[in-house]
């Protein structure tokens, strides 16, 4: 089995009929990782018939609600789901410094007991420029992104040395280029078409510049705001590049 990326949510915090909030399922020989867990992610995993009851790890890139708003509801659901009744292996949740306190604050707000499961919930905080095993024999590294104080990009090296980079939300920074280099699949935010209203996201030309500089074999553009509705993202991107560019859509499946 080759590693596979399944786009659960290609949108943003804005409600949309076809694009749900950010989440991506990465299935590898070593196990499964959920890359961000937006508020729609728990139900999207079920819709895609994924084995969410056996999910090995969750990556939280930063603390904006469209990227982690589904974490507490998902943990709450695991307490009662028949799919986890016999689960024994731990669920590991990785994210920036401050993640454990944030989960505790949510947990204490109504005595949800989110971490009191039939199996262990392990929260692992990581700093920028960290290197760690997110799954057995699956190396992960992080880099700071210019989005929030805590926001991190993640690179995972899976079977056969193949790599996936997930930037999550980021502004433009040439300092990211080295981190993005020579990856098999680069999943890059592309919030706006042009004339972006804020500097902590990317518009199309910036996303293409980062993709080209990285020499990524395939570039997936995601985190698409509603201004992209009715516009062919790939056709627009070809004005800047003829590289293999893919528009993320909910339900898209890509072999690594």
Secondary structure, DSSP 8 states (H G I E B T S, - for coil): ---EEEEEE-S-SS--SS--SSEEEEEETTEEEEEEE-TTHHHHHHHTT--GGG--EEEE--S-HHHHTTHHHHHHHHTT-GGGTT--S-EEEEEETTHHHHHHHHHHHTT--TT--SS-EEEEEE-TT-EEEEETTEEEEEEE-SSSSS-EEEEEE-GGG-EEEE--S----GGGHHHHTT-SEEEEE--BSSS-SSTTS-BHHHHHHHHHHHT-SEEEEE---GGGTTS-HHHHHTTT--S-EEE--TT-EEE-
